[in-house]
Amino acid sequence: MPRPQSPGSGSGRIEDLEAQMRFEEGLQIGDSVVARWTNCNRYIEGRATISKINRSSVRATLDHEIKMDHGTWPAGHNLSLPRFRDDKWSWNNGVFPLPA
C-alpha cells in the first residue's frame, strides 16, 4: 500500500514540523485525529479519538474497523502512539489532524 502524502510528507520542512508541534500541543481528550502506525512493515491509517494524553505518547481509540491483508483492527481498538517529542515519532507513526 503506498504511503499517503501528509503535510510535510516527511520532508522535514520547518513549517510542517512546527505545525505538527502546535497541533499536538492543542490536543484534548475526545479530539478526532488521523492515527498512523506500522505493523509487519506495512503502513496503516485510520480515524481515531484521543482517549489519553501523556508527555511522550497518546492513546487513541479507532473509530472504525480497519481490515488489511495481514490483520484486522476492530473499532474501539486502543493504540498507543508517540507524540512529536518522542524519538519513535515519524510521519508514519503518530497522530495527525483530520483532512480539511
C-alpha positions as CSV (number, residue, x, y, z in Angstrom):
1,M,0.0,0.0,0.0
2,P,1.5,3.3,-1.0
3,R,2.0,5.8,1.8
4,P,-0.4,8.7,1.6
5,Q,1.0,12.1,1.4
6,S,0.8,14.2,4.6
7,P,1.5,17.7,5.4
8,G,5.3,17.6,5.3
9,S,5.3,14.1,3.9
10,G,8.5,13.6,5.9
11,S,10.1,16.5,4.1
12,G,11.4,17.9,7.4
13,R,10.3,21.4,6.4
14,I,10.5,23.6,9.5
15,E,7.0,24.9,8.8
16,D,5.5,21.4,8.7
17,L,7.3,20.3,11.9
18,E,6.2,23.5,13.7
19,A,2.6,22.9,12.6
20,Q,2.7,19.4,13.9
21,M,4.0,20.6,17.3
22,R,1.2,23.2,17.5
23,F,-1.4,20.6,16.6
24,E,-0.1,18.2,19.4
25,E,0.1,21.0,22.0
26,G,-3.6,21.7,21.4
27,L,-4.7,18.0,21.6
28,Q,-7.5,17.3,24.1
29,I,-9.2,14.1,25.1
30,G,-12.1,13.5,22.8
31,D,-10.4,15.1,19.7
32,S,-10.8,13.2,16.4
33,V,-7.5,12.6,14.7
34,V,-5.8,10.5,12.0
35,A,-3.8,7.7,13.6
36,R,-0.9,6.3,11.7
37,W,1.2,3.3,12.6
38,T,3.1,0.4,11.0
39,N,2.7,-3.3,11.5
40,C,4.6,-6.1,9.7
41,N,6.4,-3.4,7.6
42,R,3.0,-2.1,6.4
43,Y,1.6,1.4,6.7
44,I,-1.8,1.7,8.4
45,E,-4.0,4.7,8.9
46,G,-7.4,5.3,10.4
47,R,-9.6,7.8,12.1
48,A,-9.4,7.7,15.9
49,T,-10.4,9.6,19.1
50,I,-7.9,10.7,21.7
51,S,-8.6,8.9,25.0
52,K,-5.5,9.7,27.0
53,I,-2.6,12.2,26.7
54,N,0.8,11.6,28.2
55,R,4.1,13.5,27.9
56,S,5.5,11.5,25.1
57,S,2.6,9.4,23.8
58,V,-1.2,9.5,23.3
59,R,-3.8,6.7,23.5
60,A,-6.2,6.8,20.6
61,T,-9.3,4.6,20.1
62,L,-10.1,3.6,16.5
63,D,-13.5,4.9,15.3
64,H,-13.9,2.3,12.5
65,E,-12.7,-1.2,11.8
66,I,-9.6,-1.4,9.6
67,K,-9.1,-4.6,7.5
68,M,-5.8,-5.3,5.9
69,D,-4.4,-8.5,4.3
70,H,-2.2,-9.1,7.4
71,G,-4.7,-8.3,10.1
72,T,-7.8,-6.5,11.3
73,W,-8.1,-3.8,13.9
74,P,-11.7,-3.5,15.2
75,A,-13.5,-0.3,16.0
76,G,-12.7,0.5,19.6
77,H,-9.1,-0.9,19.4
78,N,-6.7,1.2,21.6
79,L,-3.4,2.4,20.1
80,S,-0.5,3.9,22.0
81,L,1.2,6.3,19.6
82,P,4.2,8.6,20.1
83,R,4.0,12.3,20.2
84,F,6.3,14.6,18.2
85,R,8.8,15.0,21.1
86,D,9.3,11.2,21.3
87,D,12.1,9.6,19.2
88,K,9.6,7.0,17.9
89,W,7.5,9.7,16.2
90,S,7.5,9.9,12.4
91,W,5.2,11.0,9.7
92,N,4.1,7.3,9.6
93,N,3.8,6.8,13.4
94,G,1.7,9.3,15.4
95,V,-1.5,11.3,15.4
96,F,-2.3,14.0,12.9
97,P,-5.1,16.5,12.0
98,L,-8.1,15.3,10.1
99,P,-8.0,16.4,6.5
100,A,-9.8,19.7,5.9
